[in-house]
Amino acid sequence: MSERHIHMAGSVVERHIIRGGETSERDVFEYVVLRVVPRVERGERINAGVLLYCRAKAFVAARTHLDEARLLALDPQADVAGVRAALRAVEGVCAGGAPAGQAAGDDPGRRFRWLIAPRSAVLQPGPVHTGLTADPAAEAERLLELLVR
């Protein structure tokens, strides 16, 4: 259960009711794990990053880490440079501006939705999960450590 408050600047802040009327200053966020699938036909994969979006903070970011040894264990012929380039491209789209290319003018939510669209490629997003956080950037780092490294 949550309450929405609109501040004078137009930003939306959600206060989530925890129990007995207590509120939390944490915001809802969504995230996916970025998976590398070197041979799509085999379906084997390793986690190589997280993509996190927090609407209340207009925040979207990718944190990545490629374990080259694990990737090459799945496919000794894997295109490591290509995978690194794909991960950098995701980070660029999240950052916005010139590195985002055509997505530069899109809002963070639209960039997130585009990046999590299912695709049959070497870099694939996992299912969307949700949580609460007071610091989306720190949460992205925490999830990277927990789910990828």
Secondary structure in CASP SS format (residue, H / E / C, confidence):
PFRMAT SS
TARGET T0000
AUTHOR 0000-0000-0000
METHOD secondary structure of the structure
MODEL  1
M C 1.00
S E 1.00
E E 1.00
R E 1.00
H E 1.00
I E 1.00
H C 1.00
M C 1.00
A C 1.00
G C 1.00
S C 1.00
V E 1.00
V E 1.00
E E 1.00
R E 1.00
H E 1.00
I E 1.00
I C 1.00
R C 1.00
G C 1.00
G C 1.00
E C 1.00
T E 1.00
S E 1.00
E C 1.00
R C 1.00
D E 1.00
V E 1.00
F E 1.00
E E 1.00
Y E 1.00
V E 1.00
V E 1.00
L E 1.00
R E 1.00
V E 1.00
V C 1.00
P C 1.00
R C 1.00
V C 1.00
E C 1.00
R C 1.00
G C 1.00
E C 1.00
R C 1.00
I E 1.00
N E 1.00
A E 1.00
G E 1.00
V E 1.00
L E 1.00
L E 1.00
Y E 1.00
C E 1.00
R H 1.00
A H 1.00
K H 1.00
A C 1.00
F E 1.00
V E 1.00
A E 1.00
A E 1.00
R E 1.00
T E 1.00
H C 1.00
L C 1.00
D C 1.00
E H 1.00
A H 1.00
R H 1.00
L H 1.00
L H 1.00
A H 1.00
L H 1.00
D C 1.00
P C 1.00
Q C 1.00
A C 1.00
D C 1.00
V H 1.00
A H 1.00
G H 1.00
V H 1.00
R H 1.00
A H 1.00
A H 1.00
L H 1.00
R H 1.00
A H 1.00
V H 1.00
E H 1.00
G H 1.00
V H 1.00
C H 1.00
A H 1.00
G C 1.00
G C 1.00
A H 1.00
P H 1.00
A H 1.00
G H 1.00
Q H 1.00
A H 1.00
A H 1.00
G H 1.00
D C 1.00
D C 1.00
P H 1.00
G H 1.00
R H 1.00
R H 1.00
F H 1.00
R H 1.00
W H 1.00
L H 1.00
I H 1.00
A C 1.00
P C 1.00
R C 1.00
S C 1.00
A C 1.00
V C 1.00
L E 1.00
Q E 1.00
P E 1.00
G C 1.00
P C 1.00
V C 1.00
H E 1.00
T E 1.00
G E 1.00
L E 1.00
T E 1.00
A C 1.00
D C 1.00
P H 1.00
A H 1.00
A H 1.00
E H 1.00
A H 1.00
E H 1.00
R H 1.00
L H 1.00
L H 1.00
E H 1.00
L H 1.00
L H 1.00
V C 1.00
R C 1.00
END
